[in-house]
Amino acid sequence: MGKYVCTGSSYTLLFATQRVDDQVLKLLEELAGECGLVAQFKAMRRGSIMNVVEGVPSEQRQVLHTACRDVFVDTAAEPQASIRAREELSKLGQFLDEIEQEVVTGSTGKPFDTIIQVGIGGSDLGPRAVVEALKAYSLDGRRAEFIANVDPDDVADVLTSVNLETSLFCIVSKSGTTLETLTNEELIKAVLQEQGLDPARHCIAVTGSGSPLDNPENYLRSFYMYDYIGGRYSVTSMVGAVVLGFVLGMEGLMDFLRGAEQADLMAEKENFGENIPLIMAMLGIWNHNFLGCPTVAVLPYSQALHRFPAHLQQCDMESNGKSIQRNGESVKIPSGPIVWGEPGTNGQHAFYQLLHQGTEIVPVEFIGFKQSQYGQDKEVE
């Protein structure tokens, strides 16, 4: 069991229970090399055009969400994108200082203690997962809520649970035209006006520069995300940074970004045995494309990570929901597994019986932790 282990700076991957041996791992390493996976990742971080399909109209875009956390060294992989990221972080830090000093307040002069993120897809799943994961480290008196579903009951449920006078709404849409988000924004602003509150004193925006949401008359501030940041990977951009900075403080936010950067640097390691992201990717290929397993369960044994499987589900399934290769030809192999999961031990009393005793083979990725966040624990024999 101790043979197949890979240790990173903050985590350890144990994969001895996977259906692999030395020969399989050697072949997977060779396959990764033939596909140039590490080289492609390095090229992506350095600004190469990645979103392109030969012979088909495509975005022709860079993919630079990694630049949002590449802000700690002078030799950034893509300097211009990292400069923009630092500029937005600086703007955010100044804004949060103004909130802390009560220079910026709500309509009635009361300080903000609640932020409500209004967005859908990547503007909700990643930020919500991380806020839930790091709730134990929130600043005293700060909380975050989320509104995503265009079902008006989602809006009503959140608005009835907060004090609107001390609530700041963060409207998130890169294009500024996302139907669900704008519909929810209209509902929210109508409720604020009914309560005698000025929506412009209670709303900020995260959007693309020049979008309909980039309007100082309607928002206290606008923070920018750029077209080279895909929504599903945007949690370390202003899409996630604003809500995280409000709840955790800038120091907590920067610690989160450092952790994300560590994962990026590990993914650049040429040595297969030292590259946890690459090993996990190739094990996924092995299980899905070679062993024919159509699904993978992600089971975090931490309640704090209860929204992580949903975030990972979008990152994986939206990325692999493709039927055309980059060379313009049809995909001739299964493109990706169904990703799902729930926290343990809850799942043990729900669906684990199928995993243990059913006839379907379901690869499982367990996530454990060494220390509880609140430090309250009990050993049970």
Buried (B, 14 or more C-beta within 10 A) or exposed (E): EEEBEBEBEEBEBBBEEBEBEEEBBEBBBEBBEEEEBBEEBBBBBBBBBBEEBEEEEBBEBBBBBBBBBBBEEEEBBBBEBBEBBBEBBEBBBEBBEBBBEEEBBBBEEEBBBBBBBBBBBBBBBBBBBBBBBBBEBBBEEBBBBBBBBBEEEBBEEBBEEBEBBBBBBBBBBBEBEBEBBBEBBEBBBEBBEEEEBEBBBBBBBBBBEEBBBBEEEBBBBBBBBBEBBBBBBBBBBBBBBBBBBBBBBBEBBBEBBBBBBBBBBBBBBEEBEEBBBBBBBBBBBBBBBEEEBBBBBBBBBBBBBBBBBBBBBBBBBBEBEEEBBEEEEEEEEEBBBBBBBBBBEBBBEEBBEEBEEEEEEBBBBEBEEEEEBEEEEEEEE
